[in-house]
Amino acid sequence: MLRDEILEKIFANKEMQKIPIGCQSTAVSVFENVLDELKEEQPYATLSELLSADE
């Protein structure tokens, strides 16, 4: 689960506030699930490596 500080920044973002709250929660939940899956696939990778567009 994402830390409270990160969630606060996500939900405070102007673009995020343009979508309904239910959709915001779904979007954050999907993001958390994807991060968890990536971490399971590559348990020793850093967050930077997991999110990098470079292959």
Number of C-alpha atoms within 10 A of each C-alpha: 11 12 7 9 8 10 13 11 11 15 15 11 11 10 9 15 12 9 10 9 12 8 11 16 12 11 13 16 14 12 14 14 13 12 17 14 12 15 15 11 11 12 11 10 13 11 11 8 12 16 11 9 7 6 4
